Amino acid sequence: MIASQSRIWTPLDFERDGKFVDYLRLPHSTDRSAYGCIQIPIVCIKNAIGPTALLIAGNHGDEYEGQIALMNLARRLTPREISGRVIVLPSANFPAVKAARRVSPVDAGNLNRSFPGSATGTPTEMIAHYISTVLLPMSDIAIDLHSGGLSLDYVRCAIIRPGRTSEEHQELLELLRVFGAPISFVDSSQGGGGGGGATTLNAVARSLGVPTITTELGGGATVSPAGVQLAEHGITRVLKHIGIAPNLAGEERAGTEFMDYAGRDSSIYADADGIFEPAALVGQEVFEGDLAGRLYYIDDPTREPMELRFRKSGRVECRRFPSLTARGDCLYTLMLPTVV
């Protein structure tokens, strides 16, 4: 059970009609700033009575497509275009965003492995707690925009966790179809290939009964224009679908293909340090026994590289982006078509 009142505060009034830009103030005492705070940008756009959509990016600081999409949306969207409320948190783990890192430089906290958080915990745990106890409870839907960050190149996709009831599950499947990513997943595992399980935003939102979509929009700690476009169009379609912005102009939905994570035994991991030369691209179909790539030994230049082969057939869901690789790094995960 989530307990205690958040220590994060903001002068922003979530109940006031209009468009307001401010900060969440996270108390953070340091040697050089005894009464300091970490300021996390937040935007609230409200008009009349209606549903509330919570839009989040920067959960991991090195994932940029969602951050750009939400800044574009926050800049363009006006109160007169909506009936309800849109709350935009474009850089949720702000210290990680500023440092261009997956995790926070302040406490090494991985925000999407810190839910439901703690009111009196580390800065990252406090952010997770505020989202869990303040923002999610006032929301009717949440969209948490991710991409592969520095270490992964990811297929563009949208993800839900299973609904708690049959009716809720069908509503979530319809949201995936409306969002319109090329690939959609129903993550019934405990966190899929990356782990996380009950410690993710999506899992906590599910426990609170808030329908939530998570995305992967690209990777490599760079910006995929297609990923930004997917986020902007997908959010617009969802806002129209739930009645917050029925008249927003946007691209019509495209079809989505439902896939499932092929399992940990289909993933490829590095068994040594070296330079990895991949042999397959994201989205590519591969077959059992196909060459996945070669791992070159930088401390033994005349040694033959290690050949890695796929143990199962499927399509590449994500692959490691940096070439320099350490033992234990995940190099590939695979996905398979599924029926929902």
C-alpha positions as CSV (number, residue, x, y, z in Angstrom):
1,M,0.0,0.0,0.0
2,I,1.3,3.5,-0.9
3,A,1.5,5.6,2.2
4,S,2.7,9.1,3.3
5,Q,2.2,12.5,1.7
6,S,4.7,13.5,-1.0
7,R,7.3,16.0,-0.1
8,I,7.3,17.3,-3.7
9,W,5.2,20.4,-4.2
10,T,4.2,22.8,-6.9
11,P,2.4,26.2,-7.1
12,L,0.6,24.9,-10.1
13,D,-3.2,24.6,-9.6
14,F,-4.3,21.4,-11.4
15,E,-8.0,22.5,-11.0
16,R,-7.7,25.9,-12.7
17,D,-8.9,26.3,-16.2
18,G,-6.2,27.5,-18.6
19,K,-2.7,26.6,-19.7
20,F,0.0,26.8,-17.0
21,V,3.7,25.9,-17.1
22,D,5.6,25.5,-13.8
23,Y,7.8,23.0,-11.9
24,L,7.5,20.2,-9.4
25,R,9.8,21.2,-6.5
26,L,11.7,18.2,-5.1
27,P,13.6,19.1,-1.9
28,H,17.2,18.2,-2.3
29,S,19.8,19.4,0.3
30,T,23.4,19.5,-0.8
31,D,26.7,20.9,0.4
32,R,26.2,24.0,-1.8
33,S,22.5,24.4,-1.5
34,A,21.1,23.5,1.9
35,Y,17.5,24.4,1.1
36,G,17.7,23.6,-2.6
37,C,15.3,21.7,-4.8
38,I,15.3,19.9,-8.1
39,Q,12.9,21.6,-10.4
40,I,11.0,19.3,-12.8
41,P,9.0,21.0,-15.6
42,I,5.3,20.3,-15.7
43,V,2.5,21.6,-17.9
44,C,-1.3,21.6,-17.2
45,I,-3.8,22.4,-19.8
46,K,-7.4,22.4,-18.6
47,N,-10.8,23.5,-19.9
48,A,-14.2,22.6,-18.2
49,I,-15.1,19.2,-17.0
50,G,-13.8,16.1,-18.7
51,P,-11.3,13.2,-18.6
52,T,-7.6,13.7,-17.6
53,A,-4.7,12.4,-19.6
54,L,-1.3,12.1,-18.0
55,L,1.5,12.2,-20.6
56,I,5.0,11.3,-19.4
57,A,8.5,11.1,-21.1
58,G,12.0,11.3,-19.7
59,N,11.3,8.4,-17.4
60,H,14.7,7.4,-18.6
61,G,16.9,10.4,-19.4
62,D,18.5,9.2,-22.6
63,E,15.3,8.5,-24.4
64,Y,14.4,11.5,-26.6
65,E,11.6,10.9,-29.0
66,G,8.9,11.1,-26.3
67,Q,10.5,14.2,-24.7
68,I,10.4,16.0,-28.1
69,A,6.9,14.9,-28.9
70,L,5.5,16.1,-25.5
71,M,7.3,19.5,-25.8
72,N,5.8,19.9,-29.2
73,L,2.3,19.0,-27.9
74,A,2.7,21.2,-24.8
75,R,3.6,24.1,-27.0
76,R,0.8,23.7,-29.5
77,L,-2.2,22.5,-27.4
78,T,-4.5,25.2,-26.2
79,P,-7.4,25.1,-23.6
80,R,-10.0,25.8,-26.2
81,E,-9.1,22.6,-28.1
82,I,-9.9,20.4,-25.1
83,S,-12.7,19.4,-22.8
84,G,-11.0,18.0,-19.7
85,R,-7.3,18.1,-18.7
86,V,-3.9,17.2,-20.1
87,I,-1.0,17.0,-17.7
88,V,2.4,16.9,-19.4
89,L,5.6,15.8,-17.7
90,P,8.2,15.7,-20.5
91,S,11.3,15.0,-18.4
92,A,10.1,13.0,-15.4
93,N,13.5,12.0,-14.1
94,F,14.9,15.5,-14.7
95,P,18.4,14.8,-13.3
96,A,18.8,11.9,-15.6
97,V,17.6,14.0,-18.6
98,K,20.0,16.8,-17.8
99,A,22.9,14.2,-17.6
100,A,21.8,12.3,-20.8
101,R,21.7,9.1,-18.7
102,R,19.3,6.3,-18.3
103,V,19.6,6.6,-14.5
104,S,19.9,9.7,-12.2
105,P,23.3,11.0,-11.5
106,V,22.0,12.2,-8.1
107,D,21.2,8.7,-6.7
108,A,21.8,6.2,-9.5
109,G,18.0,5.7,-9.5
110,N,16.2,4.0,-12.4
111,L,12.8,5.7,-12.2
112,N,11.0,2.9,-14.1
113,R,12.4,0.4,-11.5
114,S,11.4,2.6,-8.5
115,F,7.6,2.5,-8.4
116,P,5.6,2.9,-6.3
117,G,8.4,4.9,-4.7
118,S,8.7,6.5,-1.3
119,A,7.8,9.9,0.2
120,T,11.0,9.9,2.2
121,G,13.3,8.0,-0.1
122,T,15.9,9.0,-2.6
123,P,15.1,11.7,-5.2
124,T,14.2,9.1,-7.8
125,E,11.9,7.3,-5.3
126,M,10.3,10.6,-4.4
127,I,9.5,11.3,-8.1
128,A,8.0,7.8,-8.4
129,H,6.0,8.3,-5.2
130,Y,4.6,11.7,-6.5
131,I,3.5,10.2,-9.8
132,S,2.0,7.2,-7.9
133,T,0.1,9.2,-5.3
134,V,-0.7,12.5,-6.9
135,L,-0.6,12.4,-10.7
136,L,-1.9,8.9,-11.5
137,P,-4.9,9.1,-9.1
138,M,-6.2,12.2,-10.8
139,S,-5.8,10.6,-14.3
140,D,-8.2,8.7,-16.5
141,I,-5.5,7.5,-18.8
142,A,-1.7,7.6,-18.9
143,I,0.8,7.4,-21.7
144,D,4.5,6.7,-20.7
145,L,6.8,7.3,-23.7
146,H,10.0,5.3,-23.9
147,S,12.7,4.4,-26.4
148,G,15.8,2.3,-26.3
149,G,18.1,4.9,-25.0
150,L,21.9,4.6,-25.3
151,S,22.1,0.8,-25.1
152,L,19.3,-0.4,-27.4
153,D,17.8,0.1,-30.8
154,Y,14.1,-0.8,-30.5
155,V,11.3,-1.6,-32.8
156,R,8.6,1.1,-32.7
157,C,5.8,-0.3,-30.6
158,A,3.2,0.3,-27.9
159,I,2.7,-1.9,-24.9
160,I,0.0,-2.6,-22.3
161,R,-0.3,-4.8,-19.3
162,P,-3.3,-7.2,-19.2
163,G,-6.5,-5.6,-17.9
164,R,-7.8,-6.8,-14.5
165,T,-11.1,-7.7,-16.0
166,S,-12.2,-8.8,-19.5
167,E,-13.9,-5.5,-20.1
168,E,-10.9,-3.5,-19.0
169,H,-8.6,-5.7,-21.2
170,Q,-10.7,-5.1,-24.3
171,E,-10.6,-1.3,-23.6
172,L,-6.8,-1.5,-23.4
173,L,-6.6,-3.4,-26.6
174,E,-8.7,-0.8,-28.3
175,L,-6.4,1.9,-27.0
176,L,-3.5,0.1,-28.6
177,R,-5.4,0.0,-31.9
178,V,-6.2,3.7,-31.6
179,F,-2.6,4.6,-30.8
180,G,-1.6,2.8,-34.0
181,A,2.0,1.8,-33.5
182,P,3.4,-0.6,-36.1
183,I,3.8,-3.3,-33.4
184,S,1.7,-3.8,-30.2
185,F,2.5,-5.9,-27.2
186,V,0.5,-7.2,-24.3
187,D,3.1,-7.7,-21.6
188,S,1.9,-10.5,-19.4
189,S,5.4,-11.2,-18.1
190,Q,7.1,-9.8,-15.1
191,G,8.7,-7.0,-17.2
192,G,9.6,-8.8,-20.4
193,G,13.2,-8.8,-21.6
194,G,14.2,-5.9,-19.4
195,G,12.8,-6.9,-16.1
196,G,11.0,-4.5,-13.8
197,G,7.7,-6.2,-13.2
198,A,5.7,-4.5,-10.4
199,T,8.3,-1.6,-10.1
200,T,7.3,0.1,-13.4
201,L,4.9,3.0,-13.9
202,N,2.6,0.8,-16.0
203,A,2.3,-1.8,-13.2
204,V,1.4,0.8,-10.6
205,A,-1.0,2.5,-12.9
206,R,-2.7,-0.9,-13.5
207,S,-3.0,-1.4,-9.7
208,L,-4.7,2.0,-9.5
209,G,-7.1,1.2,-12.4
210,V,-5.6,3.8,-14.8
211,P,-5.4,2.5,-18.4
212,T,-1.8,3.0,-19.5
213,I,0.1,2.7,-22.7
214,T,3.9,2.4,-22.7
215,T,5.9,2.9,-25.9
216,E,9.3,2.2,-27.5
217,L,10.0,4.7,-30.2
218,G,13.6,4.2,-31.4
219,G,16.9,4.1,-29.6
220,G,20.6,4.7,-29.6
221,A,20.3,7.9,-27.5
222,T,19.5,9.8,-30.7
223,V,16.2,11.0,-32.2
224,S,14.1,8.9,-34.7
225,P,11.9,11.3,-36.6
226,A,9.5,8.4,-37.2
227,G,9.4,7.8,-33.5
228,V,8.6,11.4,-32.7
229,Q,5.8,11.4,-35.4
230,L,4.3,8.2,-34.0
231,A,4.2,9.6,-30.5
232,E,2.5,12.8,-31.6
233,H,0.0,11.2,-33.9
234,G,-0.7,8.3,-31.5
235,I,-1.3,10.7,-28.6
236,T,-3.6,12.9,-30.7
237,R,-5.7,9.9,-31.7
238,V,-6.0,8.8,-28.1
239,L,-7.0,12.2,-26.9
240,K,-9.7,12.3,-29.6
241,H,-10.8,8.7,-28.8
242,I,-11.4,9.4,-25.0
243,G,-13.2,12.7,-25.7
244,I,-10.6,15.2,-24.4
245,A,-9.9,16.7,-27.8
246,P,-12.5,15.4,-30.3
247,N,-11.7,18.0,-32.9
248,L,-7.9,17.9,-33.0
249,A,-6.4,17.5,-36.4
250,G,-4.3,14.3,-36.8
251,E,-3.4,11.4,-39.0
252,E,-5.9,8.6,-39.2
253,R,-4.9,5.4,-37.3
254,A,-2.9,2.7,-39.1
255,G,-3.2,-1.0,-38.5
256,T,-1.1,-2.5,-35.7
257,E,0.4,-6.0,-35.6
258,F,0.2,-7.8,-32.3
259,M,3.4,-9.5,-31.2
260,D,4.7,-11.2,-28.0
261,Y,8.1,-11.4,-26.4
262,A,9.7,-14.7,-27.5
263,G,11.1,-15.4,-24.1
264,R,14.4,-15.2,-22.3
265,D,15.7,-18.3,-23.9
266,S,15.5,-16.6,-27.3
267,S,17.6,-13.7,-26.2
268,I,21.3,-13.4,-27.1
269,Y,23.8,-12.3,-24.4
270,A,27.5,-11.6,-24.6
271,D,29.6,-14.2,-23.0
272,A,32.8,-12.1,-23.2
273,D,34.0,-8.5,-23.5
274,G,34.7,-7.2,-27.0
275,I,33.4,-5.3,-30.0
276,F,30.1,-6.7,-31.3
277,E,29.4,-6.8,-35.0
278,P,25.6,-7.4,-35.5
279,A,24.3,-9.4,-38.3
280,A,20.6,-8.6,-38.0
281,L,18.5,-5.4,-37.8
282,V,15.6,-4.4,-35.7
283,G,12.4,-5.9,-37.2
284,Q,14.2,-8.4,-39.3
285,E,13.0,-12.0,-39.4
286,V,15.6,-14.5,-38.3
287,F,15.7,-18.3,-38.0
288,E,17.2,-20.7,-35.6
289,G,20.9,-21.2,-36.4
290,D,21.2,-17.9,-38.3
291,L,24.2,-15.8,-37.5
292,A,23.4,-13.1,-34.9
293,G,26.8,-11.5,-35.0
294,R,30.4,-11.7,-34.1
295,L,32.2,-10.7,-30.9
296,Y,35.8,-9.5,-31.5
297,Y,38.4,-9.8,-28.7
298,I,40.1,-6.4,-28.4
299,D,42.9,-7.7,-26.2
300,D,43.7,-10.6,-28.6
301,P,43.6,-9.2,-32.1
302,T,44.6,-12.4,-33.9
303,R,42.0,-14.6,-32.2
304,E,39.0,-15.6,-34.3
305,P,35.9,-13.7,-33.2
306,M,33.2,-15.5,-31.3
307,E,30.2,-16.3,-33.6
308,L,26.8,-16.0,-32.0
309,R,23.7,-17.7,-33.5
310,F,20.0,-17.3,-32.9
311,R,18.7,-20.2,-30.8
312,K,15.1,-19.6,-31.9
313,S,13.2,-18.2,-34.9
314,G,11.4,-14.9,-34.7
315,R,11.7,-11.2,-35.5
316,V,14.2,-8.9,-33.8
317,E,12.5,-6.8,-31.2
318,C,15.6,-4.9,-30.1
319,R,19.4,-5.1,-30.4
320,R,22.3,-3.6,-28.6
321,F,23.3,-0.3,-30.1
322,P,26.8,0.4,-28.8
323,S,29.4,-1.8,-30.4
324,L,31.7,-2.0,-27.4
325,T,30.2,-4.8,-25.3
326,A,30.8,-6.4,-21.9
327,R,30.1,-9.9,-20.7
328,G,26.4,-10.1,-19.7
329,D,25.1,-7.4,-22.1
330,C,21.9,-8.2,-23.9
331,L,22.6,-8.2,-27.7
332,Y,19.2,-9.2,-29.1
333,T,15.6,-10.0,-28.0
334,L,13.1,-11.6,-30.3
335,M,9.3,-11.3,-30.8
336,L,6.7,-13.6,-32.3
337,P,3.3,-12.9,-33.8
338,T,0.4,-13.5,-31.4
339,V,-3.4,-13.5,-31.4
340,V,-5.3,-11.3,-28.9
